[in-house]
Amino acid sequence: MLVADDQEIVRTGLAMILDAQPGITVVGTAEDGRQAVDLARRLRPDVCLFDIRMPVLDGIEATRLLAGPAVEDPLAVVVITTFDHDEYVYAALRAGARGFLLKNAGADLLAQAVHAAADGDALIAPSVTARLLADFAATGSATPPVQPVDPLTDREEQVLAAVARGRTNNEIADELHVTLSTVKSHITNLMTKLGARNRVEIAIWAYETRRVRGGARPAGSTTPGPDLRTGRFRPGVG
């Protein structure tokens, strides 16, 4: 993986922490966004970890260049920052990031985010997950969400809502009384219809179109909700 941060001590520390984790090898580091993009395009790492505030090119723009909607073969990018600001979360996810972490995250959560991104999954810092989902529709883009050319079927609407609430494929299969392969097929269809590339983008669309309301589960409720403990959206088609 590739680590980019303009502060040498932070960059070195992140690289050391990640290199010590099972299954993770740091193949390069960068001190600014432009260097990060150039290295990523040359090395093609499985995952990139980018700070937001970097000189020359910030982490959001670097993410967009490597993982944005216009990128033909996107890389997996996790964005990390000191600042718990909603606009950073929205910008990072819209730029194509597969994860969003704060720099106070421990080594375990950091490693989880990297492995999740490599697996096509997405992990958002637990401290911002509930607020993100609750507020996304109200504070997101002023541009209306794209509507699919082919309307979603009733079953796809059910799967969409379950994905937006953080349910796993197995949980969705149990709830809807269908096979796991059927769930995977529905999620693939959703990604195609919505132009989404991962579960986060599916969830974003569900909240932007008001199909799902955000927020934590009330005490004692059996209604499914986002995994607020991990902040994770599980793999979509794998």
Salt bridges, closest charged atoms under 4 A:
ASP5 OD2 - LYS103 NZ 2.80
ASP38 OD1 - ARG34 NH1 3.86
ASP51 OD1 - LYS103 NZ 3.42
GLU61 OE1 - ARG64 NH1 2.68
ASP73 OD2 - ARG44 NH2 2.94
ASP84 OD1 - ARG131 NH2 2.80
ASP86 OD1 - ARG131 NE 2.68
GLU87 OE2 - HIS85 ND1 3.99
ASP121 OD2 - ARG232 NE 2.32
GLU156 OE1 - LYS193 NZ 2.77
GLU157 OE1 - ARG211 NE 2.89
GLU171 OE1 - ARG167 NE 3.72
GLU175 OE2 - ARG167 NE 2.94
GLU201 OE2 - ARG197 NH2 3.62
GLU208 OE2 - ARG94 NH2 2.63
ASP227 OD2 - ARG234 NH2 3.01
